[in-house]
Amino acid sequence: MKFAVADELTLFAESVGVAIGDWGAPREPELGSWQDDRDDDLAARIAAAGWAELWAGDELLGAAVAGGIELGRVAAPICLVDEATLGAPLWVDGRARHGLRAPSLAVPVRGGGLGLGPPSSEARPEVTLDGSGTVLVELAAIGQLEEVAAAACWRAWNAATLAYLAGLAQRALERAVEHARIREQFGAPLASLPAIQSRLADAALATDALTLLAWAAATNYTGVQEPELRFAGSACCDVTASAHQVHGAVGFALETGLHVYHRRARSLQAWTAAVCSAAR
């Protein structure tokens, strides 16, 4: 499905794409190892494209969605979303992502609030499935932002997170379609098989729904959208899993790069659910 997007938002998405350039997500960590895919050079290029200036007003949330989709398409470090929107790495229930050596952490507070506070213990790396650099760390007393400021931060985070998930799904689906068109089975392309067509159609429907949710979040005035975030996390996981299924055995080879998308989707599903629970 094609979506009508304002010219200025298309141009901003292109600017983010140029800033990303040929950057590629590092291969996901080996099982049992810890990885932080933070990339300061990439962050600087994205900031220069205007990413760090999108949080001054609700009228800029459309640009946040446009840029967030581009970040998701390359499985960029998720700290680019958290730190731009919340002001610090995200902390929930004793864990922070990309939180190693962070001087301050962003904390969801019940009722939709947002707190910021310094760590009170040494950050200890926790092994996870992706490169989100998760650490176990305790917090000192936090200072809460004013209600208006907190709501603005969560609206931006909500929009950018939904957009990132949509971008992940879009690229995983594209790779599955590309593979189905060139891979032959039983003397014909995989894309000609009804079972493959059905799976790809379901994945395309879910991807369109994710993209619509992301753009709808540009006009969200309620902060964290729990139903949308929970649906998006689950739907993105389904799309990336379908991409694996379409690839068959080769999809499990690290060289395909599909693992990066599926693992990131699983990680985001867990984190968004935790944020939703903590912010109720």
Disulfide bonds with the S-S distance in Angstrom:
none
